[in-house]
Amino acid sequence: MSRLFLILGIFLIFETRDAWSIVTFGAASRKKAALLSAIQPLNLGVDTSGQARVLELVDDFLADAASVPKFPGGQKAVQGTWDVLWTTEKEVLFLVEKGLFGKKCTKVYQELDFDAGAVRNFVDFEDDAQLCFSAVAEPVMASSRVNFEINQGRIVYNGLQLPLPGVGKGWTDNVYVDSDIRIAKDVRGDTQIARRRR
């Protein structure tokens, strides 16, 4: 009889654990959907009326989300091209709102290539105009952090390409990454939400 109770107890432990995993996953999934819905009308963050609410939703989502894969094992999960959906970075939001010498912003994205030790940030504008800054990137082992140092930039406008000096260094924490979105926080306290480009 005691063996029967032991087996039954083990079964209940595993059943409860699996049920809790399903509940947690479901809650995170709903909160992710709410977060993406909240940022959709905010023009990448130019409309700051919903900023406090979005940051609240980010923290709420991260509380239920799975832990972030650490480097180097998580390195592959973070690599790729990411379209920025929302950010608090003032320089990026200025370009999104004001454009570049009369040309409207059409896209903001990043290319993360840790195999090559590089991060490239792009802001695209009408008529193939573009602003790009590249940085040397160094993932911190056993961490989700990436140290970077901007080493060069360029501006493309009306068919002309002009080099820009690379100035600045810091770090970014990829606090959440899945097959669809990435949430990052940086040394200046900015938050960015990006979607993986297919």
N, C-alpha and C positions, 0 to 999 in steps of 0.2 A: 504493500500500500504506500509506503514511504517513497518508493521509486516512482510510483505513479504521480504522486504530488510533486516530486522533483521535476519530472518530465513536463508536467503541466505548468509548473512555475517558469521553467526555461522557455516554453512555448509562448507564455503570456508576456514575458520580458521582450522577446523578439517581435511579437505582434505589436506591442505598445511602442517600441522603438520605431518600427516601420510606419506605424500610423502617425506618430509625431513627425517623422520626416516628411510625410505627405502633407500634413497640415502646414508645416513650416514652409515647404516649397510653394504651396498654394498661396500662402500669405505674401511671400516675396514676389510671386508672379503678379498678384493683384496690385501690389504696391509699385512694381515696376511699370505696369500699364498706366497707373495713375500718374506717375512721374512723367512718363513720355507724353501723356495727354496734356499735362500742365505746361510743359515747355513748348508745345507745338505752336501756339499763337504768339510767342514772345519774340520772334525775329532774332533768334540766336542769343537773346538776352538783352538786346537793345531796349526793348520794353522792360523796364526794371520794376514795373508795378507788381509783378508776381515773383520777384527775386526771393524775398523772404520765405514765401510759401514753397518755392522750389527747393531751397536749401533745407527746409524742414522735411520735405518729402524725401530728399536724398538721405538725410540722417535716419529717417524712419525705415526706408528701404534697406539701408546698409545694416541695420540692426537685425533684419531677418535674412539677409542674403548670405549665400555661402562664402566661406573665407576665400581670399584672393590667392591664386597660385603664386608661390614664391620663385624668385630667380635662383638658379638657372632653369629649373624645371618649368616654371611658368613663362619663360621667355618667349616660347613659340606662340603661346596664347595671346600675347600682347602685340606681337609683330603684325604688320600689315598696313593698309591704308584706312584711315578713320575720318569720316565726315563729322565735323563739329555740329552738334545739334543745339547746344546751349553753353554759354560760358559767362564768367564774371570778369574776364580779362579786359581791362579798359582799352588797351591799345587795339585789340581785335575788334571790340565793339565800336570804337571810333571809325575804323575803316569800313565796317559793315554799314554803319549809319551814314557816313559822309561820302564814301566811295574814294576813288583815286583820280584826282584832277578831272572831275566830271563824269567819270565812268563808274557805274553802279557795281557793287559787290555781288557776285553770283555764287560764290562757294568758299568755304573755309575748311581745310582738311590738313591732316598730318600723315606722314609716312614714317613708320617706325621700323628700322632695320638694325636690330641689335647684333646680327651676325657681322654687319659691316661697321658697327659702332656709330651709327648715324641716326639722327632725327631731323626730318625736314618739315617745316611749317609753311603752308601755302595759303594765300588769300588771292582768289581769282576775281577778275573784274570783266566788264563787258569788253568786246573787241580784242580778246586774248591778252589783255593787260594782266599783270601778275606781280605780286610781291612774295618773295620767298626768303626764308632764313634757315640755314642749316646749322646743326650743332653736333659736336662730338658727344656721344652718349655712352655712359658706363653704368650698366646695371649693378646694383649692390647685391652681393651674394646673400642668400637666405633672407631676402627682403623683396618687397614689391616696389622699392624705390629705384629711380634712375637718376644719376647725376648727369648734368649736361653743361657744355660750354659752347656758346654760339661762336662759330668761327668764320662765317661768311654769309653774305646776303646778296640779293639782286632784285632789281626792279625792271620789269618788261613793260614798255609803253610805246604804242604806235610803231611797233616793229623794232624799237631800239632796246638794247639790253645794257643796263648800267650796274656795275658792282656796288655793293654797299658794305660798309665795315661791319664785322661781326663783334658785337659787344654784349657781354652779360653771361652769367653762369648761375646755376642753382640746382634744384632737384624737383622731381615730380614723383608723387606716390600714386600708383595705379591701385586705388582702393577697392575697385571692383572691375572684374573682366569676365565676360561670358562670350558666347559665340556671336552675340548681337551687339551689345553695348559695352562701353568702357567709361568708368567714372574716375577722374583723376583730380588730385589736389596738389598744389605746388607750394614752394617756399614762401610765396607772397600771400598765401591764404586764398588764392583763387580756386574755383571749382570749374571743371569742364566735363560735359557729357558728350560722348561721341558714339557714332554708329559705324560698325565695321562695313566697309564697302565690299560688295559682292562682285 
